[in-house]
Amino acid sequence: QVQLVESGGGLVQAGGSLRLSCAASGFIFSLNHMGWYRQAPGKQRELVAGITSAGNTYYADFVKGRFTISRDNAKNTVYLQMNSLKPEDTDVYYCNALVTSYVGPTRRFWGQGTQVTVSS
């Protein structure tokens, strides 16, 4: 089984920074597209940032250049550096990965979610 384990969320004051990490483990042949999503209660999950296997990145307008997504393929880990945080960034953030496994077909996996709370 492939698992994505998230860490790095927490409570931070406006203007502060957090660094989210998502480590993949299991029978992984390759990690393809990876991304970070957010979801508030009663709302749809939406893309925050994504990164391709080639390292190409893209971001939601809400990020406004404040966040940076990166990946370390040797560690099977994707990161989201969150700077200049605003109270509006408060949400649950989910890691997502498209995984090619040794023991199954390519499919999408999700992390458990990590809470990010920004106080004013």
C-alpha positions, 0 to 999 in steps of 0.5 A: 500500500502507498501512503502519503503522510503530511506534517508541518501544519499548525498555528501561526500569526499573520505574516509568518511562515510554515513549511508543509511536507508530504512523504510518500512510502510503500511500493512506489515505482515512480511519483508523477504529478504531485500537488497541494490542495485546500478544503474548508468545511462545506466547500470543494477541495481546490488546488493550491499548487502543483508540480510535475515529474519534470519539475514544472510548477503552477499556482492558484491566484490566491497564493499570489507568489507567496507559496513555493512548491518543490519536491525531492525525488530521492526522498519521495517528498513534496513540500509547500513553503508558505510565506507571508501567511494571511488569515484567509489561508486558514484551511485544511491542506491535503497532499496529492500524488499520482503514483505508479506502483510496483504492485498496482496500476497508476492511481491517485493518493491523498494525504490525511490533511493538515490544519493550517491556522493563521491568526490576525 
